[in-house]
Amino acid sequence: MEKNKVKVSICGTDYYITTEDDPKYVLELANGLDERLTKIVHENTRLSITQAAILASLDYADTAKKATDTADNLRAQIKEYLEDSARYKMEAEVAKRDVERLEKELAALRGGSMKTF
């Protein structure tokens, strides 16, 4: 895959990122991080950029962990739904065979009772 070299600016410092990702995507990430860090520093002027970066990292880690947990839960639910669906499909097939068998028995009984009249 092609490597892209992307220049980003975060809190006034330029960084050159080498990545296989789309440069627009990397710029979007960097801009989001820059906005987050700037907001943290403006909300508490006693924090250094490093401290703000730690807080932003914790926030991003929290978001990523919650997203992963949510995805895992959704995968588990989908697995349960698929298992339920397969079970219900099998039950429907059994019920269909029972209906066909009962229809044949009913037809045989109707045919047999007509002969007695």
Residue, then its C-alpha position, 0 to 999 in steps of 0.5 A: m500500500e502507498k505511504n502518505k506523508v501528512k503534515v499536521s499542526i497540533c497546539g502550534t507544533d507541526y508533526y509529519i505523519t507517515t501513514e497508509d491512511d487517507p491524508k484527509y482522514v489523518l488531518e481530520l483526526a489531528n484537527g479534532l485532537d488540536e481542538r480538544l487539547t486547545k479546549i482543555v488548556h483554555e478551560n484550565t490554564r494551569l495545565s501544560i500541553t502534556q497534561a492536556a494530552i494525557l486528559a485527552s488521551l484518557d477521554y479518547a481511550d474511554t470512548a474507544k473502550k466503550a465503543t468496543d464494549t458496545a460492539d462486542n455486546l451487539r455482536a453477542q446479540i446478533k449471534e443470539y438472534l441468529e441462533d434463535s432464528a435458526r431454531y425457529k426456522m427448524e421448529a417451523e419446518v417440523a411444524k410444517r411436516d406435522v401439518e402435512r402429516l396431519e393433512k394426509e391422516l385427515a384425508a385418509l380418515r375422510g376417505g375411509s369414512m366415506k367408504t362406510f356410507 
